Amino acid sequence: MPSVPVILPDPPAPPEPLGLIAAGGRLPIIVARGMASHGHPVHALGFRGLFPDELPALCAQFREVGALRIGSWGRMLRRMGVRYAVMVGRVDKSLLNDWRIVLRNSPDLRAVWMYLRTRRDRRSHAILGAIARELERDGVMLIDSTAHIGDQMAQFGVMTARRPSPGQMADIDLGWPLLQEMLRLDIGQAIAVRERDVVAVEALEGTDRMIERAGQLTRANAWSLLKGARAGHDRRSDVPTVGPDTITNLHRAGGRCLAIAAGDVIMVDRHDTLALADRLGVAVIGVSPV
């Protein structure tokens, strides 16, 4: 059954303070800078052991929190004067998939109840919805995590100096409808295609490991990676991303073309990502999501 799009609240006008719940990677830095550039003071909660070191200096207020101390997040943000927040960053999905890992991370009672309520469906969007409801109980609404980083989103058309070859365009023409169906079924976010043949399909392992597997399955260069967002994707978190590491891994595995859903995929450090793609000879193209 197709997913029903989540209706998100509009981002508040500046100078209203915005909250940032930050896990790992570069994305929390990019979002914090985007919020500040739009005139919002940033009040952040960083997951202990995960948040990037440079994040606190970008924030008006910053607190370190446990990744499974969900009951404290909303209360802390409200004390900071925050009503709207964004949750971004990389976190190991196994954190809520194995009760032994859950217990080792000292969950609070809300996290335990959420773990039990989502035992039948622990896909990313189901967990996100449960977290959003917990925050709403404390008066904090999650908003679109891409609202303040429009300059980091994939654009329609060729974005690099190198254009996809006719063979790569044929792979995209074949693979894009297949990817859309896979996204509709919520199987994964990416596929690898070579010579009009699907080489690999992303599942739980994530895009980087799928790229490695595709490289092992074919020794030929010039295969294409296609990546998009799940139908009705909830933009409050877990928006698909690519970045310099994606380009490096793709090139190392023999891939020479990256096709991504325009407006639906975040390009972390977009300028640097495209510059690296040009240096390595990888074509990057934005494709209409539908």
N, C-alpha and C positions, 0 to 999 in steps of 0.2 A: 504494500500500500504506500503511495507517495507520502512523503513527510509534509506536514502542515507547517508553513513558515511561521516562525515566532515573531510576533509583533513587538518591537522594541520601543522603549520610550525615546523621544528625541533628546539628543545631548543638550544640557542646559547651556544658556548663553554665558560667556565670561562676564565678570570675573569669578563666577561661582567655583569653589574648590572642587576638584575631582579626586576620587580615590583610585589607587592603582594597587592591585593585588598581584605581586610579582613572583614568578618562578624563575627558571634559569634561562640562559641564552641572551642574545642581543635585543630581542623584541621589547622587553620592558624599558630598556634605555631609549629606544626609538619612540615608543608610545609616550614616555614621560616628556621627551623633548617636543613631541608633537602637541601634547596638551599645553605645555608651557608656551609654545609659539602661538597658540590660539588664545592666550591670555588667562589660562586657568592655573591657579596654584595647585601643585601636585602633592597629595598626602598619601604616602605609600606604606603598604605592609609587604615585607619581603620574607619569603619562605626561608627559614634557617637552613644554611648549607647549600642553597640554590641560587639566590638572587645575585646579580652581577655586582661586583665591588663598587663600581662607579655610580650606582643608582642613588644611594643616600644623598650625595652631593647635589643631585638634581631636584631634590624634593624640599618643600617647605617643612614637612614633618615626615619622619620615617620611623617605623617600628619593625623589629624582627619578630616573626611569629612562626609557630609550628605549622607544617603543611597539613596536619590533620587536627588542628585545634580550631575547627570551623566555627564553633560557638563564640569565639572571641573576636573574629574578624569584624562582624557587623558592629559590635559594641565599640571596638576601638575606632572604627571609621566614623561612627556617629559622634564620639567624643572629639574627634578632629574637625567636626562640622561638615562631614561629607554625607551627601544624600545619593550621589551617583558615582559609580565606580566601573573600572575596567579590570578584567582578570586576564593576564597574558603570561607567556613564558613556557619553557619546556619542563615537563615533569614526567617521571616514569609512570606509565599507566598501571603498572603492576602494584602501585601504592594502594589501589582500592580493589585489586583483583584477587588478592591472597590474604586471608585473615591473619596469617602469621606475620606478614609484612605490616599489615595494619596495626597489630598490637605492638610491634617493635617501635612504631612511630608515635606511641603515647597519644592515641586519639582521645578527644573529649567525648562527652555523651552524645552530642549532636552528630559527630562523625560516625559513632557506632550505630546510631539509629539510621543514619543515611545509608551506611553500608548494608544494613539489614533490609531497608526498603528497596534498594537497587539490586538485590541479589539475583533477580530474574533478568535484569538488563543492565550490564555495566559498560555499555558503549559510551563513548565520550559525551555525546549529546544528552544521554540520560543522566549521567553523573552531573554534568553542568546544570541541567534543569533543577536537580535536587539541591545543588549548592546555591543557585539563584533564589530558590524558595527560602532557604535558611537565611540568606542575607536580607530578603524582603521582610522577614519577621522582625528584624532589627531596624527597618526603615531605610535600607540601602538597596538601590536598584542597579543591576548590572546593565550597561549600555553597550552598543556596538563597539567592539574593540578596534575597529578600523576607522572610526569616525574622525580621528585626528591625524591619520597617517595616509591621506589620499595620495600623497606623492610617492608612497612606497608600494602602491598597488600595481599589478600587471596591467598594461595598456593593450588595446587592440592593435594588431599588426606587428610587423617585424620590428624588434627593439634593438637589434645589434647591426653592426656593419655587415656581417655575414648573413646571407639569406639562406633559408632552407633550400636544399637541392630539389629537383623534380621528384626524385625518389623519396626524399623525406616528406615532401608535401603529399605524396601518394600514401605514405604511412599514416600521416595525420588524417587524411580524408577517410581512410579505412578505420583507424583506431578511435577517432573522436566520438562517433555514435556508440561504439562499444563501451568507451569510458563513461559516457553519460548513463548508459544502462547500468553499469557497474556501480556508479555513484547513487543511482536511484535505489538500488538494492542494498546500499550501505556496506559494500564489500571492502572497498579501499579507495584511495584517492589518486592512484597512478597506475599506468601500464607502460610496458616497454614494447616497441614495435620495430621490426626490421624486415625489409623487403615484403611488406604487406602480410606479415605474420606476427601474431602476438607472442612475444618471447617470455614475458613475465608479468604477473599481476600482483600488485601490492595488497597485503593483508595486514595482520597485526604487527609485522616486523618493522613497518615504516618504510619511507621512500628510500633512505640511504642504503638500507640492507637489500632492498629490492634492486636497486641500481647495481650493487655488487653481484647479486645473483644473476642479473641479466648479462653482466660482463663475463661471468663464468660460463654461461650457456651459449654465448656466441663470441667467436674470436674476431669477427669482422667489425670494422669501424662503421660509423655513420648510422647506427640505430638511433631511434628517437624515443624520448621520454615524454609522455603526455600526463598532465596533472591538473586536477580540478577540485571542485568542492561538492560535497554531498548535496543532493537535491533538498531544498528547504533548509540549508545549513544555518545553524544558530550562530550568528556572528558575535555572540557575547564571549566566545573563547574558542580555542582550537581551530582557528581559521588556517587553511593550508598555507604553508610557507615554502619558499625556496630562497637560497642565498649563495654566497661564495662557496660554502662547503658543498652545496648541491652541484655547482658547476665543476668544481674540482673532482668530486667523486664520479660525476657523469663522464668527464673527459678521461679519467683514469680507466674507467670500465669500457671505453670504446664508443660511448655515445657522442653524437655530434649535433644533436638538435633537441631543444627543450620547447615544448608547446604547452602553454598554461592558460587557464581560463581568465580572460580579461575581466578585471574588476572583482574577481573572486579569490585570487591568490596574492598573498603578501610577498613582495620581493625585499627581503631584509637587506638593508644597505644597498638599495636599488642601483645607485650609480656605480658602486664598486662591483656589484654582481655583474652588471652588463659590461663593464670595462674588462673584468677577468674573462668573461665569455669571449669577447673580441680577441684578447691576447691568446686564448687557447683554441680559437677557431670553432666555437660552439655557437650555432644559430639559436636565437631566442625569439619566439613569436607568441603573441597573445591571440587567442582564439575566442570567438563568441561562446559563452557558456552553453547556449542552447542551439 
